[in-house]
Structure formats: C-alpha cells, structure tokens
Amino acid sequence: MKITVIGAGNVGATAALRIAEKQLAKEVVLIDIVEGIPQGKALDMYESGPVALFDTRIFGSNDYKDSENSDIILITAGLARKPGMTREDLLMKNATIIKEVTQQVMKYSKNPIIIMVSNPLDVMTHVAHTISGLEKERVIGMAGVLDTARFRSFIAEALDVSMQDINAFVLGGHGDSMVPVVKYTSVAGIPLSELMPKEQIDAIVERTRNGGIEIVNHLKTGSAYYAPAASAVEMIEAIVKDRKRIIPCTTLLTGEYGIDNVFCGVPVKIGKNGIEQILELDLAAEELDALQKSAALVDENCRNLKSLLG
C-alpha cells in the first residue's frame, strides 16, 4: 500500500505521521510546493520510527512524479481560514489549487482513491471528482467524520462520560449548514434526548456548527489540524483494512434523500473500494429539509465554478 499526502502543512504532516504510526502503508509520500518543507518533515517523522515502533518509509518531495502508483491520495493542500472568513470565502482560490493538484496526481496514478480535506470541503470534493474522472465511489470528502467527532466530544464533555459510548451522525455540507441528527444520537444506546434538555442539545448542535471557527478564533493565524488529520486517517484505515465502517462522509448523491448530483455528507459504508453503500436514514421532516438546504448551498457554490472546471 502506497499513500500520498498532498500538502505538508499541519493537517497533512499530522496525517502522514498517524498513517505511519498505524502502519497503514509500506510507503507514505508527503508532497508540497515549498522546497525543503516536505523533505524535512518526512525525514523527522521517519527518524521517530525506532521510538514509535513503525517501519513505514516516509518520503518528502516537491515532485508529483513521486506519487506514482499511489493507492490512496489524501489532499490537504490549500489556504487555511483566518478569523472572519467562512469556508465559502476560500472557494475560488482553493478550487484553482485543487484543480491543479488533481491534474498532477492523476498523471501518475491510474485508479487511486482520493480523500479530500481541503475547504470548502464538499465543493473541493466535487472539483476533484470532475477533474479526475474517477468513479464517484473513489472520491470521498472527510467532513462528516470530523463534524461528528466534534459533536461527540461536546456531548461527552457535557455529560462527563466516555466518548467511546457516544454514537452520532452529523450530515450535510461541511459548514454552517451542517445537520447534527439528534434522533440518531445516543449514549451507550440511551437516546440523547433522555439525558439532557432540548435547550442544552440545541446549544451543543450550534457549537458543533461553529466548531471550526471556534478553533480559528483561538489560533488567530491557522485552523484545526489534529482532529481533521485523525478523521482522515480513520477513513484511510477503513479502506486499507477493508473494515466496512459505517461513517458519515461526503459523497456524490444521485437521488438519495431527494438530492441529485451534489456532494453531501451522509452515512456510508466504506471499505477497500471506497464507498460501497450509501445508507438512507429515516430523517425527521425538519432534518431532511435542513439536509436538502445544505446540499443546495453546495450545489450553488459548485455552479459558480463552471468556468474554472470547463
């Protein structure tokens, strides 16, 4: 298994190290346009192998040719948000970057699985799918895993319980219109609505929607990277080990949930071939409406890129 990570910033470098430590690949290639950065970070990671007990070869490069014959390509390249910026503010700049990245990686890998992390996530997944020409099952956005992790962590904090006992789904676009599905949220099988009042649940839902910008406001000059990297690696592990995990990911919907030809976060089964099944939950009317509105916003942003994508 060969995994290439595009972008040696905080998310990409952290993900590369997690992949190595979990020994999910024989070789990890870290690619970035800035000379010396991927080489230095990759070497530093590799030298931690004797201590962290992994044998994965980590290699840094500025040349996309070194991504040749990758099984999985994780794309984290692009500009990060700054305070006051929405994910949509990044739209055109990052779309241009992702278009070029996708063109380059597809020169050297015939049929990889692409996992998108760059924002605005759902739209960038659309860009990668359009440019790559890959089957929709092989171009996947990371959003739902991260948003759900934030939702679960806030619930665990509020109830003072283990995160491992919390099951939840956050659907929709990765942005202010994301849809935490309270109906399918439980703690050790107990519905969340039986453990806290609606007002508290609503506050946690709102905090989840603003989870990314909360971190941006703290950091001032960067955005989240530990949780995004961990979320992307969870998806990679499900693919590498063919685990058939049921997790929320961004995928191209073709009629599911009344949404057609739009990338949107929904529960999927993920294994060695990428997305193997889309699960349609029985959503409350209010939740379904919110999901469709979220998808409509993604669709609108994608239409704004028509001239760029051709």
C-alpha positions in Angstrom: 0.0 0.0 0.0 1.3 3.4 -1.0 -0.3 6.6 0.3 0.4 10.1 -0.9 -0.4 13.1 1.2 -0.6 16.4 -0.8 0.1 19.4 1.4 2.8 19.3 4.1 1.1 21.8 6.4 -0.3 21.0 9.8 -3.1 18.7 8.6 -1.0 16.9 6.0 2.0 16.4 8.2 0.0 15.2 11.2 -2.0 12.8 9.0 1.2 11.4 7.4 2.6 10.7 10.9 -0.6 9.0 12.1 -0.6 6.8 8.9 3.0 5.8 9.6 2.4 5.1 13.3 -0.6 2.9 12.5 1.5 1.2 9.8 -1.3 1.6 7.2 1.1 1.8 4.3 4.5 0.5 3.3 5.3 3.9 1.9 4.0 7.4 2.6 4.9 10.3 0.3 4.5 13.8 1.5 4.3 16.4 -1.3 4.3 20.2 -1.1 5.2 23.0 -3.4 7.5 24.6 -0.8 11.0 23.4 -1.3 12.5 21.6 1.8 9.4 21.5 3.9 8.1 18.1 2.9 11.6 16.7 2.8 12.5 17.9 6.3 9.2 16.9 7.9 9.2 13.5 6.3 12.8 12.8 7.5 11.9 13.9 11.0 8.9 11.6 11.1 11.0 8.7 9.7 13.6 9.2 12.4 10.8 8.7 15.0 10.2 5.2 13.7 12.6 3.4 16.1 10.9 5.1 19.1 7.3 4.9 17.9 8.0 1.4 16.5 6.9 1.6 12.9 8.8 0.6 9.7 6.8 2.7 7.2 9.1 4.6 4.8 8.2 8.3 4.7 9.5 10.4 1.8 9.2 14.1 1.2 9.1 15.6 -2.3 8.2 18.6 -4.4 7.6 16.4 -7.5 4.3 14.8 -8.2 6.1 12.0 -10.0 7.0 10.6 -6.6 3.3 10.0 -6.1 3.3 7.4 -8.9 1.1 4.3 -8.4 -0.5 5.6 -5.2 -3.4 3.5 -3.8 -4.8 6.4 -1.8 -4.2 10.1 -2.2 -5.1 12.4 0.7 -5.4 16.1 -0.4 -4.9 18.7 2.3 -3.4 21.4 0.1 -4.9 24.9 0.0 -5.3 28.1 2.0 -6.5 27.9 5.7 -9.2 30.0 7.1 -8.5 33.2 9.0 -10.7 34.8 11.6 -13.8 36.3 10.0 -13.6 34.0 6.9 -16.2 31.4 6.0 -15.3 28.2 4.2 -17.1 29.7 1.2 -14.7 32.7 1.2 -12.0 30.2 0.2 -13.9 28.9 -2.8 -12.2 30.2 -5.9 -8.7 30.3 -4.6 -8.7 26.7 -3.3 -10.7 25.4 -6.3 -7.9 26.6 -8.5 -5.3 24.8 -6.3 -7.3 21.6 -6.1 -7.8 21.5 -9.9 -4.1 21.7 -10.5 -3.3 19.1 -7.7 -5.8 16.6 -9.1 -4.5 17.0 -12.6 -1.0 16.3 -11.4 -1.7 13.3 -9.2 -3.8 11.7 -12.0 -0.8 11.8 -14.3 0.9 9.3 -12.2 -1.8 7.1 -10.5 -4.3 5.3 -12.7 -7.1 4.5 -10.3 -6.5 5.8 -6.8 -9.0 6.6 -4.0 -8.9 10.3 -3.3 -9.8 11.6 0.1 -10.4 15.4 0.3 -9.8 17.5 3.3 -9.3 21.0 1.8 -12.1 23.6 2.3 -14.8 24.3 1.3 -14.8 20.5 1.6 -17.9 19.5 -0.3 -17.1 21.8 -3.2 -13.4 20.7 -3.4 -14.6 17.0 -3.5 -16.7 18.0 -6.5 -13.7 19.6 -8.1 -11.5 16.5 -7.6 -14.2 14.2 -8.9 -14.8 16.4 -12.0 -11.1 16.7 -12.9 -10.0 13.2 -12.0 -12.7 11.3 -14.0 -12.7 8.7 -11.2 -15.9 6.7 -10.3 -17.8 8.6 -7.6 -17.1 5.8 -5.1 -13.4 6.6 -5.2 -13.6 10.4 -4.5 -14.6 11.0 -0.9 -14.8 14.0 1.4 -13.8 13.8 5.0 -16.3 16.3 6.6 -18.8 14.1 8.4 -16.2 12.2 10.4 -14.7 15.4 11.8 -18.1 17.1 12.4 -19.4 14.0 14.2 -16.2 13.8 16.3 -16.8 17.4 17.5 -20.4 16.7 18.2 -19.5 13.5 20.2 -16.7 15.3 22.1 -19.0 18.1 23.2 -21.7 15.7 24.4 -19.1 13.7 26.3 -17.8 16.9 28.0 -21.4 18.0 28.9 -22.4 14.6 30.4 -19.0 13.7 31.8 -19.0 10.3 30.1 -16.6 8.4 27.8 -16.5 9.5 24.2 -16.4 5.8 23.2 -20.0 5.4 24.4 -21.4 8.1 22.2 -22.9 7.3 18.7 -23.9 10.1 16.5 -24.2 11.4 12.9 -23.6 14.9 11.5 -24.8 15.1 7.9 -24.9 17.8 5.2 -22.3 20.2 4.0 -19.1 20.9 6.0 -20.1 24.4 7.1 -22.6 26.5 8.9 -25.4 24.4 7.3 -24.3 21.0 8.6 -27.0 18.9 10.2 -26.3 17.1 13.5 -29.0 14.4 13.6 -30.2 14.3 17.2 -32.7 11.4 16.5 -29.8 9.1 15.9 -27.6 10.3 18.7 -27.3 8.1 21.8 -25.0 7.4 24.8 -24.5 3.7 25.4 -27.7 3.1 23.5 -29.7 5.7 25.5 -31.2 8.4 23.3 -29.6 11.8 23.9 -33.0 13.4 24.5 -33.4 11.3 27.7 -30.1 12.6 29.1 -30.2 16.3 28.6 -32.9 19.0 27.9 -33.6 20.3 24.4 -32.0 23.7 25.2 -28.7 22.1 26.1 -28.8 19.8 23.0 -29.5 22.9 20.8 -26.5 24.7 22.3 -24.3 21.7 21.5 -25.6 21.5 18.0 -24.8 25.2 17.5 -21.3 24.8 18.9 -20.7 21.8 16.6 -21.7 24.0 13.6 -19.2 26.6 14.7 -16.6 24.1 15.8 -14.0 25.0 13.2 -14.3 28.8 13.6 -14.0 28.4 17.4 -10.6 26.9 16.9 -9.7 29.5 14.2 -10.6 32.3 16.6 -8.2 30.8 19.2 -5.3 30.2 16.9 -5.6 33.6 15.0 -3.2 32.5 12.2 -4.3 29.0 11.5 -7.1 26.4 11.7 -7.7 23.0 13.2 -5.4 20.1 12.3 -5.3 17.4 15.0 -8.9 16.4 14.7 -9.1 16.8 10.9 -6.0 14.6 10.5 -7.3 12.0 12.8 -10.6 11.9 11.0 -9.0 11.5 7.6 -6.8 8.7 8.9 -9.9 6.9 10.3 -11.3 6.8 6.8 -7.9 5.6 5.4 -7.8 2.8 7.9 -11.3 1.7 7.0 -10.1 1.5 3.3 -6.8 -0.2 4.0 -8.2 -2.8 6.3 -11.5 -3.2 4.4 -13.4 -2.6 7.7 -16.8 -1.9 6.2 -17.2 1.0 8.6 -20.5 3.0 8.7 -19.4 6.6 9.0 -20.6 9.9 7.6 -18.6 11.0 4.6 -19.1 13.4 1.7 -20.2 11.5 -1.4 -22.0 12.2 -4.7 -25.7 11.7 -4.2 -27.8 10.6 -7.1 -31.3 10.8 -5.8 -30.8 9.7 -2.2 -32.5 12.0 0.3 -34.1 13.8 -2.6 -30.7 15.2 -3.6 -29.3 14.7 -7.1 -25.8 15.2 -8.5 -24.5 17.0 -5.4 -21.7 16.1 -3.0 -23.1 15.9 0.5 -22.3 14.3 3.8 -24.3 11.2 4.6 -23.8 7.8 6.3 -21.9 5.4 4.0 -20.2 2.0 4.3 -16.6 2.4 3.5 -14.1 -0.4 2.6 -11.3 -1.3 0.2 -13.1 0.0 -2.8 -14.0 3.3 -1.3 -17.7 4.0 -0.7 -19.6 0.7 -1.0 -23.0 1.8 0.1 -25.0 4.9 0.9 -27.4 4.5 3.8 -30.7 6.4 3.8 -31.8 7.3 7.3 -35.4 7.9 8.2 -34.9 11.6 9.0 -37.5 13.9 10.6 -39.1 16.3 8.2 -37.1 19.2 9.7 -33.8 17.4 9.5 -34.4 16.3 5.9 -35.3 19.9 5.0 -32.1 21.1 6.6 -30.1 18.5 4.7 -31.6 19.4 1.4 -30.9 23.1 2.1 -27.3 22.3 3.0 -26.9 20.4 -0.3 -28.5 23.3 -2.2 -25.8 25.6 -0.9 -23.1 23.2 -2.0 -24.7 23.0 -5.4 -24.8 26.8 -5.8 -21.1 27.1 -5.0 -20.3 24.3 -7.5 -22.2 26.1 -10.2 -20.1 29.2 -9.5 -17.0 27.1 -10.6 -18.3 26.1 -14.0 -16.0 28.4 -15.9 -13.0 27.0 -14.0 -13.9 23.4 -14.4 -15.0 23.6 -18.1 
